[in-house]
């Protein structure tokens, strides 16, 4: 049976999970429906197509062999049944209400760690599909690839085949020893640099109790749609990138939300982790996570929306100049230098440390520009959902699809009962930035 060892970062994601702290990412796609039976037909299609996608048949198994002691492998499940993974639910009037409850349930670890939940709309004119993938199985880009494999086929340009990597022997090539030593020394220096940056990032931190919470195991989701043209209007007027504007919108929305709920935004500058993919699609391993990140302070305490945007742009430019291999946001890169058993034993400690490293996750998930369909039914909205780190009450994911920006919010349901207020604040902040640009 074909199998391969999990990459170090995948193994870390596998080991930090607990029942109250699931490590799956998700996406809620909303479809227009040709008929009231479209949802049931979609569930049948997903189940039929899943059996033919090798990546969806992969389970993860622990390894206790001497050369990989404490590790895990990704291998084809011999008893794979797509009906264990694709589920049709009763009609609902609120896709996000159901998605929140489904996101709080950990994936079953004994079988391929993914699920697709089909939610027919009560109106008969729409349905939604909630995809869940364990982070050890897929990052955002890989999850998109797996989901696209069971949606209707798209006319994509043919991908060039990846060059085959030469087989690696157990003993290193002596001729490469000088380069290996140089690389090891460089890695040690990088690790020290990252560690020092993490320590400095905690100095003078003023977060908010609204962003931290003991895990309750509950989840709530919300989605916000913003016109991409409005984001470009702000970008063209103030400079920077679309991503800078989208992050600044999060900072302004957090300010509104904290003030409205009575927590107050004065002096609050939470640390936001902005993941950066290091995946090279044509050469990197097609399944392993390759992530680094940037760490920035969100200027929640600044009352001026344009000044908030300028602060975000400056911080992001500084991170880009330094590159994704150094700085406090690059902690994920250290996973490559931890032995498998270390991930196994240290997983709970790493999970607990997330609160010390950052206060909120703000991530971007790529989507194709062309329309996605299932059974001929068009996707109208796509809300990405990021895993919620232990000790944190909120995570934000963003995707751009067909001229609109989709914010997907995931929160601890007990800590953030007013997630709808934050969702509304995101829309209001875009309007505020446009008004400020035109003033």
N, C-alpha and C positions, 0 to 999 in steps of 0.2 A: 504493500500500500504506500502510495506517494505521501511524503510528509516533509516538513521543514521546520527547523527551530524558529521560535518567535524571536524577532529582533529585540534588543534590550528594552527599548521604549515600549514596545507592545507588551513585553513581559511585565513591565512596571504597571501599565494600565490594568493588566489582568490581576495583579496581586494587591492593588490598593482598594479593590472593590469590597464592599460589605453590603448586607441587606438594606441598611439605611442609607447607603452611599453607592448606588449603582453607577457604573462607568460606561453607559451607552450614550451615543449621540442619536439624534433623530431628525426627521423632517416631516412636516405635515403638508402634503400636497392637496389642494382643493381643486376639484374638477367640475366643469359644467357637465350635466347629465343629459343624454339624449332621451332617456326614459326613466321611470321610477325603478326599473329593473337593472339600471346601468351599474349600480354598486355591486349587486350579486354577480353580474357578469364579469366585472372587474376582478372580484375575488377568485373566480374560476380561472381567469386568464393568468393571474399572478401565480397561482398554485401550479398550473400546467407549465408555465415557462420556467419556474424556479428550479425544477428538476434538471434542466438542461444547462444550468450555470454552475460550473465547478466551484467558483468562489462562494456560492451560497450553500454548498454542501460541506464546507470546511468546519470541523469541530476543533476544539483546543483541548489537548490532553497534557497532563503533567508528566514530566520526565524525571526519573531518578537513576538514570544510567551514569556511570562514573564521569564521562567526558562532558556531560550536560546536566549534572546533578542540580536539582532545584529549578530547572528550566521547564519549558513547555513546547509542544509542537503543534503545528497547524496541519491537519490531515483530513482526507476525505472520510466522511461518516458512512460506514457500510449500510446502516439502516435508515438513511435519510428519508423522511416523509414530509413533503411540502405542506401537508395539511396540519403538521405540528407548528407551522410558522405563519401561515396565512389564515387570518380569522375574520369572519364577517360578523359585524355587530348590529344591534337593533338601530333603527333610524333615530337620529338625534337632531335637535335644533341648534346645538352649540358644539361645534367640532372641538374647540379648545377645552371645554369642560371635560370631555371624554379623554382627549389627548393628555391632559394633566394627570388623570388617574392612571392611564396606561404608562406614562413615562416614569412613574414612581415604582413600577414593578421591575425588579431585576430580571435579566434574561436568564433562561435556564442554562447552566454551565455544562451540562452533560451532552448537549447537542449543539449544532451550529448556532452561534449566538447572534441571531437576528430574528426579527418579526416584521410582518406587514399586517396592519389592522385596517380593515375597510369599514368606513363609517358612512352609511347612506344618510342623506339629508332628509329631514321630515318634509321639506317642500317638494321632493320628487324631482327637482331640477339640478341637484348637485350631490356630490359625494366627496369624501376625503379619504386619503390613505396616509396613515402614520407609519413610516418606516423607522425601525429601531435597529441599530448596529452597535455591537460592543466595540469600544475603542481599540481593543486588542485585535479585532478582526479587520477594522478599517478606520482610516482617518476620513476627513470630510470629502477629499477627492476620490478616494477608493470607494466610499459609501455611495457617492454619486454614480460611479461606474457600475457598481453592483445593482443599484436601483434601476438605472437606465437599461440594464440587460433584460429586465422583466417588464419594462414599459414597451409601448409600440416602437418598432424599429425607426431609427432616425437616419437620414441621409448624411452620414458623416464622411469626411475624407479618409481614405485608407491610411492607417498608421504605419509608419516604417517599423520593421521588426527590430526589437532590441538586440544589440550585439550580445552574443553569449559570453558570459564571464568564464574565464579559465577555472578549472577545478582547483581547489586549494588543498594542498597536502597538509598533513598533521604537523610536519616540521617546516619552519620558515626557510625561504631561500636565503642562503648566506650572503649572496650578492646584494640582497636588499637590506641587509642588516644596518648599514649606516643610515639609510633613509628611515628605517624603522625606529632607530634610536632618536634621530632628530625629531620624528613625528611624536614620539612618546614625550620628549622634553617639552615640545610645543604644547601637547595636551595637558601636561602638568601645569604649565604657565597659564593656559586658558582656564583650567579649573580653579587656580588660585585667584585669577582675575574675576571670574564669575562669583566665587565665594565672597570676595571683598565687595563686589558691587551689590550683592544681596544684602550684606551687612549694612552698607551705606544706605540702601533703599529704605531701611526701617527707621532711619534717623528722622525725627521730626514728623513722622507719619500722623496725620489726623484723618482717620476714616470716620465711619459712622456705625453705630450699633445696628442700624437698619440693614447694613450689608453683611452682618455676621450673625450666625445662629447655630445652636447645637442642632445637628441633623435630626429631623423628625421622621424622615423617610417618606414624607408627602411631597407632592409636586403640583404646581399650577403653571399653566402656559398661557401666553397671550401673543397676538400678532398685530403688527402695524405695517401698513403699506404707504409708501411715500413716492411721489413722482420723481423719477431720476432727473428730469429736466429742471426741477426746482433745486436739486442738489447742485447741478451744473451751474445754475445761475449764481449761487453763492460762491462756488469754486472760481468761476471766471471773475467775479467781482473782487475776491479777497486773495486769490492765489492758493497754492497748495494742491492737494489731490482730493479726489472724491472721498477716499478713505479718511482723510483728515476731517472733512466736513461731517461724515457719518459718526466719527468718534466724538467730535465736538457736540453733535446733537445729543449723544448719550450723556455727556457731561451736563449740558443744560437741562435735559429731562430729569436727571438725578437731582439737580438743584430744586426744580419745581416740586418734585415728588417729596423730597425731604422736608421742604418748607410746608407743604400742604398737610403732611401727616404729623407735623409738629416736632419733628426731630431737629430741624434747623440745619442750614448749610454753612453757617459761618465757620470759617477755618477748615472746612472739610476738603481734603485733596486725596481721595483714595487712589491706590495704585492699581492701574489696569494692566492686565497681561494681554498683549496683542500677539497671538500665535503667528508664526511665520513658517510656511512650508518650505522645506529644503528638498522636496522631492524633485527628481529629474525624471520626467515621465518615460523617456526612452532608454534610460540606462539604470535607474534605481530599481530596487526590488519592487515588484508590482503591488505587494501587500503591506510591507512594513511601514510603520509610522516614521516619518522623517521631519521632525518639528523642532524649531527653536522659537524665539519670541522676543518681543520688545516690551519693556516695562516703562510705563509713563505715569505721571501724576495727573489725574483728571482735575481741571481747575473748577471744581464744583462751587467753590467759595467765591468766584469772581462774578459780580453781577452783570458785567458787560458781555453780551453774546459774541461780539467780534473779537474782544480780547481773549475770550475762552478759545475761540478758533485759532487765533494767533499762537496761543500757548501750546495747543495741541500740535499745530504744524511745526513749531520750533522743536518740540520734544521728539516728534517723529523724524524730522530731518536729522537730528542729532543721533538718533538710534540707527538710521540708515547709513550715516557716515561711518559709524563704528562697525556696522555689519552685524549679522545675526549670530555670529560665533562667539561674541563676547558680551559682557554686561549682565545685569541681573535677570533679564528675560530669557537668557540662554541656558537656564538650569537643566532643561530637558536633555541637552546634549551630554550631560554628565552620566546619563543612563547607560551610554555605551561603554563606560569604564567601570561598571559595577558587575561583579560576577552574578551568574544566575541565582545562586543560593542567597546572595545578598539582597536581590530583589524579593525573593521569597520571604526572607526573615524581616527585611526592612520595610516591606510594603505598608503595614499599618502606621509606621512612624512617618513615612513620606506623606501618607494621606493626611495625617494630623498637621504636617508642616505647611500645607498649602496656605493656611490663613496667615502664616508668618511671611510668606513670599509675596502674595498679592491679595487684593481685596475684591476684585471683580474681573471676570473674563469677558473680553469683547473680541469676538472672532468673526472672520469673514469666510463664507463657504462659496466656492465658485459654482456657477450654473451655466449651462449652455444658453446661447442667445436665441436659438430656435425653439419653437414651441414643443412642449412635451405632451404626449397623449397616452391614454390607456383605453383600449377598446374603442378608439376613435374619439374619445371624450377628451377635450382640451384641458390642460392644467391652467387655471386662472391665477392661482396664488401658491407660493411655496415658502413655508416658514421653517428655517433651520433651528434646531435645538441643540445646545451644547450640554455636556455633562456638568453637573453642579459639584464644585469642589467641596470637600468636607469643611464645615465651619463657615461656609459662605451661603448667603441666602438668595443670590441672584446671578444669572449668567445671561449674556446677550450675544446672539449670533445674527449675522447680516448676510443676505444674498440679493443680488440684482438679477431680475428676470424680466425680459421683454419690456424694458423701459421703466420698470418700477423697482423700488428698493423694498425688500421685505425684512423687517426686524422680527426675529423670533425670541421671545423672552421665556426663560424657565426660572422658577422661583420655588423655594421651600414654601409650601402652602400655608403652614402655620406661621412662619415668620413674615410672609408678605401676603396678607389677605387682600391687599388693595393693589394688586398688580395691574388692574385696569386703569388705575390713576396714573401709574408710570407709563402705560401704553398711550394714554391720551396726551401725556406731557411730551412724548416724542414728536407727535404731530404738531403740537403747539410750538415746540422749539424750532422746527423747520420754518414755520410761518414767521417766528420772531427773527430768525436769521435773514430771511428774505426781506422783511421790513427794514431791518437794520442796514442791509446792503443798499437799499433804495433811498435811505434817508439822506 
